[in-house]
Amino acid sequence: MTVKAHPMTTEAFKEEVLTLAKIVDVTPKEIHVQSMKHKWASCSSKGRLTFDKTLLDQPEKVRTKIILHELLHLKYPNHGKMFKSLLATYLTALGKSTDSGGVQSISQFGK
């Protein structure tokens, strides 16, 4: 019999975002967790990060990829070469990389 772990709390998730933000050297203005129908997360031009609440049920590796992706948008609002390079570098440094760039693999998780 497999016992399912309890989902992460919103507060713990926000702490995870802030911890990764320090590593990336960015400061989100706001962090929100809510239902999102078509994507895992978004980043506004004013520094507001919004994450889908089902992300709280995902494995740490998935959460880290998505959080880093959004945090890097605070520095680079597009998916250009610098963005992809930095994302891959951070994922590799944190031991979360499983592919050559990280950006494309986020979509494999279902949103």
N, C-alpha and C positions, 0 to 999 in steps of 0.2 A: 504494500500500500504506500503510495506517494503522498506526502503531506505538502501542500502548497504553502509557501512562505507568505506571510502577510505583506501587503503592499507597503512601500515606503510612505511615510507621512509627507504631507506638503511641506512642512517646516524642514524636515530632513533633506528633502529634495532641493529646497531653496538654499540650504547650507552647502549642498554639493555644488550647486551653480556658483555660489560665492567663492568656494574653495578653488574651483577651476578658473574663475575670473581672475583671482590673484595670480595664478600661474601664467595666464595669458596677458596679464597687466591691463585689464579693462575693468570698468565699473559700470554695471548696468544701472540705469536710473530706477527701473521697476522690474520685478519678476512676478509674473502671474501664472497660475495653473488653472486651466479651465478645459471644458470640452471643445475639441476642434474636430470638425468632420473630415477634412481632407489632408491635413498635414500634421506632423509631429510638433512643429514649433514655428514661431515667426519672430522677427526682430524689426522694430520700427526705427525710423531715422532719428527718433528722439531718444533712443536707448532703452526702450521698453521691450523686454523679452517675455513672450507668452509661450507656454508649453502645454501640450495636450495632457490631460490628467491620466490617460492610460499609460503614459510614459513611466508613471510611478510603479507599474507592474512589470516593467521590462528589466532584463538583466543589466548589471552595471556597465558592461561593455557597450551596449546599445545606448544607454542614457548618456554615457561619456561622449560618444561620437556626436550625438545630437546636440548636447549642451555645448561642446566645443565649436561645432559648426555655427551655432547662433552667436556665441561669444565672439568669434572671429569676424562676424558681420558687423560688430561694433567698430572694428578697425577697417575692414574691407567689405563694402556693401554688395560686392559682386562675387562671382565664382571664377575670377581670373586666375592666372598662373600663381600669383603671390598667395592668394587665398588657399588654393589647393596645396601649394607647397607647405605653407604653415600648418594647415590642418594635418597633413601627412606627418610632418615633423612632430607635432604635439602628440598625435596618436601613437606614433612609434616610441616617443620618449616615455609615455605613460603605459606602454605595453598593451595598447588597445587596437593596434592596427592589424588588419587581416588582409588588406589589399593594397594596391599601389597608390591610391589617392584618398580613399575614405569617403569622398563626396558622393560618388555614385552608389556606394554600398548602403547608404542610409535608406534608400527606397526599398531595399529588400526586406525591411522589417514590417511592411504592411500598410503604411499610410500613404 
